[in-house]
Amino acid sequence: MPRIRCERCLRPQSHCLCHLIPCLPSRSRVLILQHPDEVGHALNTARFAALGLANAQLEVGETFPELERWLDPAYRACLLFPGETAQTLPLRATADDDRPLLLVVPDGTWRKARKLLYLNPLLSTLPCVSLPAGLNSRYRLRKAPGEGALATLEAIVAALELQEAPQRYDALLRPFEALIEGQIAAMGEEIFRRNHSGSVTSKEEP
């Protein structure tokens, strides 16, 4: 018999994390485009961001016909994705444009995130923004594909804290950290130390 799960956080009811999810305001808006393969993943961190931010939206799919409608002109839309032309956050308002940011965040592995960009050409027309080098993930369960690889939730928290300093968003990480601790407890400390100790880890990028 399948375990009963919480319909909000999608965790098993016995391991519901809703009590750890805050409801934080932000001047910037966050639009998360999640690849369908991530929905049922045990470490689905993007959902925590969507639940914990009052000004966030999570959409699941590979193609997004309504994407143009979601790019609210009250915001400066940009794509949180690294690249040669990406500007490092924070972005300052100008005399001509003081609108807050709309951060469009693809959620999936690098390969799946690139597929989302390929299948949704409108994304390629958005200016890219990126995080500063040297950020480390708290994702202790998977080896990172490279330096600075963060879970989607971590990337969103870092982006908002850079853009909206001194406002803090680390409260969003509480269910994420509890989820990791629960996974470690389930596998046992000895297995965790043998397989993961000393590694910087990540699953979802950016």
MDAnalysis code that builds the backbone (N, CA, C; Angstrom):
import MDAnalysis as mda
import numpy as np

u = mda.Universe.empty(618, n_residues=206, atom_resindex=np.repeat(np.arange(206), 3), trajectory=True)
u.add_TopologyAttr("name", ["N", "CA", "C"] * 206)
u.add_TopologyAttr("resid", np.arange(1, 207))
u.add_TopologyAttr("resname", ["MET", "PRO", "ARG", "ILE", "ARG", "CYS", "GLU", "ARG", "CYS", "LEU", "ARG", "PRO", "GLN", "SER", "HIS", "CYS", "LEU", "CYS", "HIS", "LEU", "ILE", "PRO", "CYS", "LEU", "PRO", "SER", "ARG", "SER", "ARG", "VAL", "LEU", "ILE", "LEU", "GLN", "HIS", "PRO", "ASP", "GLU", "VAL", "GLY", "HIS", "ALA", "LEU", "ASN", "THR", "ALA", "ARG", "PHE", "ALA", "ALA", "LEU", "GLY", "LEU", "ALA", "ASN", "ALA", "GLN", "LEU", "GLU", "VAL", "GLY", "GLU", "THR", "PHE", "PRO", "GLU", "LEU", "GLU", "ARG", "TRP", "LEU", "ASP", "PRO", "ALA", "TYR", "ARG", "ALA", "CYS", "LEU", "LEU", "PHE", "PRO", "GLY", "GLU", "THR", "ALA", "GLN", "THR", "LEU", "PRO", "LEU", "ARG", "ALA", "THR", "ALA", "ASP", "ASP", "ASP", "ARG", "PRO", "LEU", "LEU", "LEU", "VAL", "VAL", "PRO", "ASP", "GLY", "THR", "TRP", "ARG", "LYS", "ALA", "ARG", "LYS", "LEU", "LEU", "TYR", "LEU", "ASN", "PRO", "LEU", "LEU", "SER", "THR", "LEU", "PRO", "CYS", "VAL", "SER", "LEU", "PRO", "ALA", "GLY", "LEU", "ASN", "SER", "ARG", "TYR", "ARG", "LEU", "ARG", "LYS", "ALA", "PRO", "GLY", "GLU", "GLY", "ALA", "LEU", "ALA", "THR", "LEU", "GLU", "ALA", "ILE", "VAL", "ALA", "ALA", "LEU", "GLU", "LEU", "GLN", "GLU", "ALA", "PRO", "GLN", "ARG", "TYR", "ASP", "ALA", "LEU", "LEU", "ARG", "PRO", "PHE", "GLU", "ALA", "LEU", "ILE", "GLU", "GLY", "GLN", "ILE", "ALA", "ALA", "MET", "GLY", "GLU", "GLU", "ILE", "PHE", "ARG", "ARG", "ASN", "HIS", "SER", "GLY", "SER", "VAL", "THR", "SER", "LYS", "GLU", "GLU", "PRO"])
u.atoms.positions = np.array([
    [0.846, -1.195, 0.000],
    [0.000, 0.000, 0.000],
    [0.883, 1.248, 0.000],
    [0.632, 2.200, -0.933],
    [1.456, 3.402, -0.966],
    [1.257, 4.250, 0.282],
    [2.331, 4.913, 0.690],
    [2.240, 5.764, 1.863],
    [1.436, 7.019, 1.550],
    [0.654, 7.466, 2.533],
    [-0.096, 8.708, 2.383],
    [0.899, 9.858, 2.392],
    [0.742, 10.772, 1.444],
    [1.672, 11.883, 1.381],
    [0.949, 13.203, 1.565],
    [1.692, 14.194, 2.006],
    [1.170, 15.545, 2.144],
    [0.998, 16.133, 0.746],
    [-0.165, 16.651, 0.447],
    [-0.436, 17.193, -0.883],
    [0.236, 18.540, -1.100],
    [0.744, 19.141, -0.030],
    [1.397, 20.452, -0.173],
    [2.885, 20.302, -0.461],
    [3.605, 19.620, 0.426],
    [5.052, 19.470, 0.236],
    [5.414, 18.193, -0.506],
    [4.430, 17.314, -0.709],
    [4.592, 16.042, -1.437],
    [5.478, 15.037, -0.712],
    [5.751, 15.270, 0.559],
    [6.493, 14.324, 1.368],
    [5.522, 13.322, 1.990],
    [6.006, 12.127, 2.369],
    [5.136, 11.215, 3.120],
    [4.552, 11.937, 4.333],
    [3.295, 11.665, 4.640],
    [2.626, 12.385, 5.715],
    [3.399, 12.305, 7.028],
    [4.038, 11.166, 7.259],
    [4.807, 10.998, 8.493],
    [6.084, 11.827, 8.505],
    [6.488, 12.331, 7.337],
    [7.707, 13.140, 7.245],
    [7.405, 14.497, 6.611],
    [6.199, 15.000, 6.834],
    [5.796, 16.295, 6.281],
    [6.724, 17.401, 6.798],
    [7.094, 18.314, 5.893],
    [8.013, 19.398, 6.246],
    [7.337, 20.765, 6.205],
    [6.024, 20.780, 6.093],
    [5.320, 22.053, 5.942],
    [5.553, 23.001, 7.116],
    [5.737, 22.444, 8.303],
    [5.933, 23.305, 9.470],
    [7.242, 24.078, 9.408],
    [8.150, 23.662, 8.531],
    [9.433, 24.349, 8.391],
    [9.451, 25.342, 7.234],
    [8.389, 25.367, 6.445],
    [8.359, 26.223, 5.266],
    [7.823, 27.597, 5.653],
    [8.610, 28.663, 5.449],
    [8.147, 30.007, 5.794],
    [7.251, 30.574, 4.700],
    [6.826, 31.790, 4.866],
    [6.135, 32.523, 3.802],
    [6.778, 33.904, 3.762],
    [7.742, 34.079, 2.870],
    [8.562, 35.283, 2.850],
    [8.191, 36.182, 1.676],
    [8.112, 37.473, 1.924],
    [7.872, 38.412, 0.820],
    [9.176, 38.685, 0.085],
    [9.070, 39.089, -1.151],
    [10.253, 39.521, -1.900],
    [9.825, 40.549, -2.930],
    [10.676, 41.515, -3.153],
    [10.398, 42.500, -4.204],
    [10.548, 41.846, -5.567],
    [11.569, 41.021, -5.721],
    [11.761, 40.268, -6.953],
    [10.715, 39.162, -7.037],
    [10.348, 38.819, -8.256],
    [9.453, 37.688, -8.480],
    [10.279, 36.525, -9.000],
    [9.880, 35.300, -8.636],
    [10.582, 34.100, -9.070],
    [9.622, 33.214, -9.850],
    [10.006, 32.870, -11.069],
    [9.239, 31.945, -11.910],
    [10.097, 30.705, -12.139],
    [9.676, 29.583, -11.574],
    [10.435, 28.337, -11.688],
    [9.803, 27.481, -12.775],
    [10.604, 27.085, -13.752],
    [10.159, 26.197, -14.819],
    [10.778, 24.828, -14.557],
    [9.976, 23.912, -14.079],
    [10.480, 22.628, -13.605],
    [10.279, 21.536, -14.648],
    [11.363, 20.834, -14.944],
    [11.265, 19.677, -15.829],
    [10.427, 18.602, -15.142],
    [9.544, 17.914, -15.880],
    [8.650, 16.924, -15.249],
    [9.377, 15.840, -14.464],
    [10.593, 15.484, -14.854],
    [11.329, 14.432, -14.149],
    [11.661, 14.815, -12.712],
    [11.627, 16.111, -12.395],
    [11.990, 16.555, -11.048],
    [10.838, 16.461, -10.051],
    [9.606, 16.358, -10.553],
    [8.435, 16.441, -9.672],
    [8.454, 15.352, -8.608],
    [8.729, 14.123, -9.015],
    [8.693, 13.011, -8.074],
    [10.021, 12.719, -7.408],
    [10.996, 13.577, -7.630],
    [12.320, 13.338, -7.043],
    [12.272, 13.521, -5.532],
    [12.949, 12.633, -4.831],
    [12.932, 12.699, -3.362],
    [13.520, 14.000, -2.841],
    [14.428, 14.595, -3.607],
    [15.063, 15.841, -3.197],
    [14.640, 16.973, -4.134],
    [13.336, 17.187, -4.195],
    [12.757, 18.226, -5.044],
    [12.775, 19.552, -4.290],
    [13.847, 20.329, -4.451],
    [13.996, 21.541, -3.645],
    [13.249, 22.732, -4.215],
    [12.981, 22.728, -5.523],
    [12.313, 23.885, -6.130],
    [10.934, 24.103, -5.529],
    [10.257, 23.019, -5.173],
    [8.924, 23.155, -4.587],
    [8.975, 23.924, -3.265],
    [10.035, 23.728, -2.488],
    [10.171, 24.473, -1.239],
    [10.266, 25.972, -1.511],
    [10.963, 26.349, -2.588],
    [11.078, 27.767, -2.932],
    [9.714, 28.329, -3.302],
    [8.957, 27.588, -4.112],
    [7.646, 28.063, -4.537],
    [6.680, 28.188, -3.361],
    [6.779, 27.266, -2.409],
    [5.898, 27.306, -1.246],
    [6.321, 28.366, -0.243],
    [7.606, 28.617, -0.153],
    [8.132, 29.512, 0.882],
    [8.207, 30.972, 0.492],
    [8.003, 31.279, -0.796],
    [8.048, 32.660, -1.263],
    [6.649, 33.099, -1.684],
    [6.211, 34.223, -1.163],
    [4.884, 34.721, -1.519],
    [4.831, 35.156, -2.979],
    [5.967, 35.615, -3.516],
    [5.996, 36.142, -4.877],
    [6.725, 35.161, -5.803],
    [6.257, 33.923, -5.821],
    [6.888, 32.887, -6.639],
    [5.826, 32.064, -7.345],
    [6.212, 31.466, -8.446],
    [5.314, 30.655, -9.271],
    [6.094, 29.452, -9.781],
    [5.513, 28.273, -9.662],
    [6.137, 27.038, -10.144],
    [5.284, 26.452, -11.252],
    [5.897, 26.222, -12.407],
    [5.220, 25.605, -13.539],
    [6.012, 24.376, -13.968],
    [5.309, 23.288, -14.265],
    [5.950, 22.024, -14.628],
    [5.676, 21.721, -16.089],
    [6.714, 21.322, -16.820],
    [6.533, 20.935, -18.209],
    [7.844, 20.978, -18.963],
    [7.768, 20.688, -20.250],
    [8.929, 20.847, -21.124],
    [8.740, 22.033, -22.054],
    [7.509, 22.277, -22.454],
    [7.191, 23.477, -23.231],
    [6.167, 24.288, -22.455],
    [6.276, 25.614, -22.585],
    [5.430, 26.513, -21.804],
    [4.791, 27.538, -22.736],
    [3.644, 27.187, -23.341],
    [2.983, 28.088, -24.289],
    [2.584, 29.427, -23.676],
    [2.382, 29.460, -22.351],
    [1.938, 30.687, -21.699],
    [3.093, 31.495, -21.132],
    [4.312, 31.162, -21.510],
    [5.480, 31.821, -20.928],
    [5.438, 33.330, -21.121],
    [5.077, 33.787, -22.302],
    [5.054, 35.232, -22.556],
    [4.094, 35.940, -21.611],
    [2.981, 35.304, -21.326],
    [2.005, 35.905, -20.407],
    [2.540, 35.968, -18.991],
    [3.378, 35.002, -18.618],
    [3.931, 34.983, -17.261],
    [5.021, 36.028, -17.062],
    [5.572, 36.555, -18.149],
    [6.639, 37.563, -18.043],
    [6.000, 38.934, -17.823],
    [5.617, 39.167, -16.613],
    [4.900, 40.380, -16.220],
    [5.740, 41.624, -16.544],
    [5.206, 42.550, -17.334],
    [5.979, 43.747, -17.683],
    [6.262, 44.675, -16.508],
    [5.648, 44.406, -15.357],
    [5.958, 45.200, -14.168],
    [7.333, 44.840, -13.596],
    [7.946, 43.802, -14.161],
    [9.254, 43.332, -13.704],
    [10.239, 43.304, -14.872],
    [11.532, 43.352, -14.531],
    [12.599, 43.143, -15.516],
    [12.896, 41.649, -15.566],
    [12.447, 40.979, -16.595],
    [12.634, 39.532, -16.683],
    [14.071, 39.193, -17.058],
    [14.630, 38.202, -16.377],
    [15.962, 37.710, -16.703],
    [16.026, 36.224, -16.366],
    [16.954, 35.556, -17.003],
    [17.095, 34.108, -16.856],
    [18.270, 33.815, -15.940],
    [18.011, 33.093, -14.850],
    [19.096, 32.708, -13.942],
    [19.786, 31.484, -14.522],
    [20.833, 31.752, -15.283],
    [21.529, 30.685, -15.994],
    [22.910, 31.201, -16.373],
    [23.966, 30.425, -16.106],
    [25.315, 30.906, -16.401],
    [25.593, 30.942, -17.900],
    [26.523, 31.776, -18.279],
    [26.907, 31.881, -19.676],
    [27.888, 33.025, -19.860],
    [28.476, 33.095, -21.026],
    [29.492, 34.112, -21.273],
    [28.940, 35.527, -21.173],
    [27.680, 35.705, -21.518],
    [27.092, 37.042, -21.498],
    [26.330, 37.337, -20.207],
    [26.306, 36.385, -19.273],
    [25.530, 36.572, -18.046],
    [26.138, 37.665, -17.171],
    [25.286, 38.502, -16.617],
    [25.708, 39.511, -15.659],
    [25.626, 38.931, -14.254],
    [26.608, 39.224, -13.453],
    [26.631, 38.709, -12.087],
    [25.714, 39.536, -11.193],
    [24.878, 38.853, -10.458],
    [24.006, 39.541, -9.506],
    [24.826, 40.176, -8.390],
    [24.364, 41.307, -7.825],
    [23.057, 41.945, -8.047],
    [23.054, 42.874, -9.250],
    [21.847, 43.085, -9.810],
    [21.649, 44.066, -10.867],
    [21.047, 45.324, -10.243],
    [21.651, 46.444, -10.527],
    [21.172, 47.701, -9.971],
    [20.124, 48.329, -10.875],
    [19.160, 48.967, -10.255],
    [18.179, 49.714, -11.022],
    [18.852, 50.905, -11.686],
    [18.304, 51.335, -12.788],
    [18.826, 52.503, -13.490],
    [17.781, 53.610, -13.452],
    [18.187, 54.779, -13.872],
    [17.250, 55.902, -13.909],
    [16.117, 55.632, -14.883],
    [16.413, 54.822, -15.897],
    [15.401, 54.514, -16.918],
    [14.543, 53.302, -16.565],
    [15.044, 52.464, -15.657],
    [14.323, 51.227, -15.346],
    [14.603, 50.804, -13.915],
    [13.670, 51.091, -13.030],
    [13.848, 50.717, -11.626],
    [12.901, 49.590, -11.217],
    [12.391, 48.850, -12.216],
    [11.505, 47.732, -11.908],
    [12.263, 46.627, -11.164],
    [11.580, 45.886, -10.277],
    [12.220, 44.722, -9.649],
    [12.441, 43.630, -10.680],
    [13.253, 42.639, -10.312],
    [13.566, 41.544, -11.222],
    [12.480, 40.481, -11.212],
    [12.329, 39.821, -12.360],
    [11.596, 38.576, -12.450],
    [12.641, 37.518, -12.815],
    [13.005, 36.702, -11.853],
    [14.022, 35.671, -12.058],
    [13.358, 34.412, -12.612],
    [13.671, 34.076, -13.850],
    [13.168, 32.840, -14.450],
    [14.219, 31.767, -14.207],
    [13.816, 30.701, -13.521],
    [14.768, 29.690, -13.054],
    [14.408, 28.318, -13.624],
    [15.189, 27.782, -14.563],
    [14.950, 26.407, -15.018],
    [15.377, 25.425, -13.940],
    [14.565, 24.424, -13.693],
    [14.845, 23.460, -12.620],
    [15.016, 22.064, -13.202],
    [16.221, 21.534, -13.083],
    [16.534, 20.199, -13.576],
    [18.042, 20.034, -13.648],
    [18.490, 18.902, -14.111],
    [19.920, 18.727, -14.346],
    [20.347, 19.709, -15.432],
    [21.659, 19.877, -15.603],
    [22.133, 20.798, -16.645],
    [21.570, 20.395, -18.001],
    [21.580, 19.110, -18.302],
    [21.095, 18.649, -19.602],
    [19.613, 18.975, -19.781],
    [18.828, 18.748, -18.739],
    [17.393, 19.014, -18.844],
    [17.109, 20.517, -18.867],
    [17.908, 21.282, -18.127],
    [17.723, 22.732, -18.150],
    [18.012, 23.285, -19.544],
    [19.060, 22.780, -20.169],
    [19.362, 23.224, -21.540],
    [18.262, 22.813, -22.507],
    [17.660, 21.652, -22.259],
    [16.552, 21.215, -23.108],
    [15.371, 22.166, -22.975],
    [15.099, 22.631, -21.747],
    [14.014, 23.589, -21.543],
    [14.279, 24.863, -22.334],
    [15.537, 25.310, -22.354],
    [15.876, 26.506, -23.119],
    [15.687, 26.273, -24.614],
    [16.057, 25.088, -25.068],
    [15.938, 24.760, -26.490],
    [14.474, 24.694, -26.926],
    [13.637, 24.111, -26.077],
    [12.227, 23.928, -26.425],
    [11.392, 25.192, -26.233],
    [11.952, 26.175, -25.548],
    [11.238, 27.427, -25.287],
    [12.115, 28.594, -25.731],
    [12.140, 28.878, -27.025],
    [13.072, 29.881, -27.570],
    [12.952, 31.261, -26.921],
    [11.790, 31.593, -26.379],
    [11.634, 32.888, -25.729],
    [12.634, 33.065, -24.593],
    [12.997, 31.961, -23.937],
    [13.959, 32.049, -22.837],
    [15.309, 32.582, -23.307],
    [15.684, 32.241, -24.531],
    [16.982, 32.666, -25.048],
    [17.029, 34.152, -25.354],
    [15.879, 34.798, -25.390],
    [15.844, 36.241, -25.637],
    [15.998, 37.045, -24.351],
    [15.909, 36.371, -23.201],
    [16.032, 37.065, -21.917],
    [17.496, 37.274, -21.568],
    [17.837, 38.411, -20.963],
    [19.210, 38.579, -20.475],
    [19.498, 37.572, -19.366],
    [20.701, 37.018, -19.383],
    [21.084, 36.023, -18.374],
    [21.757, 36.700, -17.191],
    [21.470, 36.191, -16.002],
    [22.164, 36.613, -14.794],
    [22.728, 35.366, -14.119],
    [23.783, 35.563, -13.363],
    [24.425, 34.423, -12.708],
    [24.842, 34.807, -11.299],
    [25.234, 33.798, -10.541],
    [25.718, 33.998, -9.174],
    [27.233, 34.173, -9.185],
    [27.779, 34.825, -8.180],
    [29.231, 34.962, -8.112],
    [29.915, 33.608, -7.977],
    [31.156, 33.533, -8.394],
    [31.931, 32.297, -8.251],
    [32.220, 32.038, -6.774],
    [32.459, 30.770, -6.464],
    [32.919, 30.411, -5.125],
    [31.837, 30.005, -4.143],
    [30.571, 29.964, -4.571],
    [29.511, 29.532, -3.662],
    [29.530, 28.009, -3.540],
    [29.319, 27.518, -2.343],
    [29.340, 26.077, -2.091],
    [27.962, 25.575, -1.700],
    [27.638, 24.386, -2.176],
    [26.355, 23.783, -1.881],
    [26.367, 23.087, -0.524],
    [25.197, 23.074, 0.109],
    [25.016, 22.291, 1.340],
    [24.495, 20.892, 1.028],
    [24.382, 20.592, -0.254],
    [23.837, 19.314, -0.708],
    [24.871, 18.225, -0.489],
    [24.808, 17.561, 0.647],
    [25.871, 16.625, 1.028],
    [25.644, 15.211, 0.524],
    [24.612, 15.003, -0.297],
    [24.271, 13.643, -0.694],
    [24.680, 13.296, -2.113],
    [25.096, 14.285, -2.908],
    [25.489, 14.001, -4.281],
    [26.696, 14.834, -4.652],
    [27.568, 14.235, -5.449],
    [28.741, 14.967, -5.888],
    [28.347, 16.035, -6.892],
    [28.894, 17.224, -6.695],
    [28.582, 18.325, -7.599],
    [29.260, 18.124, -8.937],
    [28.596, 18.517, -10.030],
    [29.218, 18.413, -11.342],
    [30.313, 19.430, -11.562],
    [30.414, 20.429, -10.713],
    [31.465, 21.421, -10.839],
    [31.365, 22.431, -9.715],
    [32.385, 23.267, -9.616],
    [32.406, 24.290, -8.581],
    [31.231, 25.237, -8.758],
    [30.580, 25.579, -7.654],
    [29.474, 26.519, -7.711],
    [28.142, 25.903, -8.074],
    [28.087, 24.577, -8.252],
    [26.819, 23.929, -8.573],
    [25.953, 23.879, -7.325],
    [24.789, 24.479, -7.404],
    [23.891, 24.561, -6.263],
    [22.568, 23.887, -6.584],
    [21.891, 23.431, -5.548],
    [20.515, 22.998, -5.709],
    [19.679, 24.205, -6.116],
    [18.578, 23.976, -6.799],
    [17.732, 25.067, -7.278],
    [17.334, 26.002, -6.144],
    [16.929, 25.450, -5.024],
    [16.537, 26.269, -3.881],
    [17.699, 27.130, -3.407],
    [18.891, 26.545, -3.327],
    [20.065, 27.300, -2.883],
    [20.360, 28.445, -3.843],
    [20.233, 28.188, -5.143],
    [20.500, 29.225, -6.133],
    [19.509, 30.377, -5.994],
    [18.245, 30.048, -5.750],
    [17.229, 31.088, -5.581],
    [17.496, 31.911, -4.335],
    [17.824, 31.249, -3.227],
    [18.138, 31.957, -1.984],
    [19.323, 32.893, -2.194],
    [20.392, 32.390, -2.815],
    [21.575, 33.213, -3.055],
    [21.242, 34.406, -3.944],
    [20.455, 34.174, -4.991],
    [20.097, 35.253, -5.907],
    [19.293, 36.341, -5.206],
    [18.312, 35.932, -4.406],
    [17.485, 36.913, -3.715],
    [18.280, 37.685, -2.663],
    [19.161, 36.995, -1.957],
    [19.942, 37.692, -0.936],
    [20.916, 38.689, -1.562],
    [21.426, 38.379, -2.742],
    [22.287, 39.326, -3.445],
    [21.485, 40.518, -3.952],
    [20.338, 40.235, -4.530],
    [19.549, 41.292, -5.165],
    [18.837, 42.173, -4.152],
    [18.470, 41.609, -3.002],
    [17.632, 42.335, -2.057],
    [18.315, 42.558, -0.708],
    [19.638, 42.501, -0.692],
    [20.368, 42.739, 0.555],
    [19.932, 44.074, 1.171],
    [19.806, 44.121, 2.504],
    [20.219, 43.120, 3.508],
    [19.128, 42.111, 3.872],
    [18.046, 42.043, 3.119],
    [16.998, 41.061, 3.387],
    [17.576, 39.649, 3.310],
    [17.201, 38.803, 4.257],
    [17.702, 37.432, 4.293],
    [16.608, 36.455, 3.890],
    [17.042, 35.373, 3.218],
    [16.112, 34.339, 2.770],
    [16.563, 32.938, 3.175],
    [17.506, 32.865, 4.114],
    [18.019, 31.554, 4.499],
    [16.979, 30.705, 5.225],
    [15.875, 31.313, 5.701],
    [14.807, 30.517, 6.318],
    [14.213, 29.532, 5.318],
    [14.344, 29.828, 4.016],
    [13.855, 28.909, 2.990],
    [14.609, 27.586, 2.994],
    [15.814, 27.593, 3.556],
    [16.652, 26.393, 3.540],
    [16.319, 25.414, 4.668],
    [15.469, 25.807, 5.602],
    [15.187, 24.918, 6.743],
    [14.595, 23.581, 6.314],
    [13.573, 23.524, 5.458],
    [13.072, 22.202, 5.045],
    [14.081, 21.433, 4.207],
    [14.874, 22.137, 3.434],
    [15.934, 21.521, 2.628],
    [16.945, 20.803, 3.517],
    [17.384, 21.486, 4.576],
    [18.356, 20.890, 5.488],
    [17.744, 19.730, 6.259],
    [16.475, 19.872, 6.656],
    [15.805, 18.772, 7.354],
    [15.662, 17.565, 6.444],
    [15.399, 17.807, 5.173],
    [15.276, 16.726, 4.204],
    [16.591, 15.969, 4.056],
    [17.686, 16.702, 3.986],
    [18.998, 16.075, 3.871],
    [19.315, 15.266, 5.123],
    [19.050, 15.848, 6.296],
    [19.308, 15.133, 7.543],
    [18.479, 13.852, 7.606],
    [17.244, 13.915, 7.129],
    [16.406, 12.719, 7.119],
    [16.947, 11.643, 6.201],
    [17.474, 12.043, 5.046],
    [18.064, 11.084, 4.118],
    [19.308, 10.445, 4.724],
    [20.109, 11.246, 5.398],
    [21.319, 10.724, 6.041],
    [20.947, 9.742, 7.146],
    [19.935, 10.113, 7.944],
    [19.498, 9.226, 9.022],
    [18.986, 7.904, 8.473],
    [18.293, 7.961, 7.331],
    [17.723, 6.745, 6.748],
    [18.813, 5.808, 6.234],
    [19.877, 6.372, 5.690],
    [20.952, 5.525, 5.153],
    [21.921, 5.073, 6.243],
    [21.934, 5.795, 7.367],
    [22.856, 5.455, 8.442],
    [24.132, 6.276, 8.348],
    [24.611, 6.714, 9.501],
    [25.781, 7.591, 9.545],
    [27.011, 6.931, 8.944],
    [27.179, 5.634, 9.188],
    [28.376, 4.955, 8.686],
    [28.399, 4.927, 7.162],
    [27.265, 4.604, 6.540],
    [27.189, 4.574, 5.072],
    [27.387, 5.975, 4.506],
    [26.789, 6.987, 5.167],
    [26.951, 8.358, 4.695],
    [28.413, 8.775, 4.712],
    [29.097, 8.511, 5.815],
    [30.505, 8.902, 5.922],
    [31.364, 8.180, 4.889],
    [31.060, 6.917, 4.656],
    [31.855, 6.135, 3.706],
    [31.660, 6.620, 2.272],
    [30.428, 6.994, 1.931],
    [30.125, 7.327, 0.537],
    [30.117, 8.810, 0.221],
    [29.904, 9.671, 1.242],
    [29.698, 11.080, 0.945],
    [30.583, 12.027, 1.736],
    [31.229, 11.588, 2.781],
    [31.991, 12.498, 3.628],
    [33.074, 13.193, 2.823],
    [33.147, 14.513, 3.004],
    [34.188, 15.285, 2.358],
    [33.868, 15.748, 0.960],
    [32.685, 15.403, 0.435],
    [32.354, 15.801, -0.927],
    [31.381, 16.963, -0.921],
    [31.537, 17.878, -1.878],
    [30.570, 18.927, -2.111],
    [29.550, 18.390, -3.074],
    [28.273, 18.535, -2.760],
    [27.276, 17.780, -3.514],
    [26.155, 18.643, -4.042],
    [25.511, 18.129, -5.097],
    [24.410, 18.863, -5.716],
    [23.610, 17.958, -6.621],
    [22.375, 18.324, -6.896],
    [21.540, 17.604, -7.837],
    [21.012, 18.527, -8.919],
    [20.415, 19.609, -8.488],
    [19.684, 20.447, -9.418],
    [20.488, 21.704, -9.739],
    [20.554, 22.052, -10.982],
    [21.214, 23.263, -11.366],
    [20.374, 23.961, -12.429],
    [20.413, 25.262, -12.484],
    [21.075, 26.151, -11.559],
    [20.243, 26.287, -10.299],
])
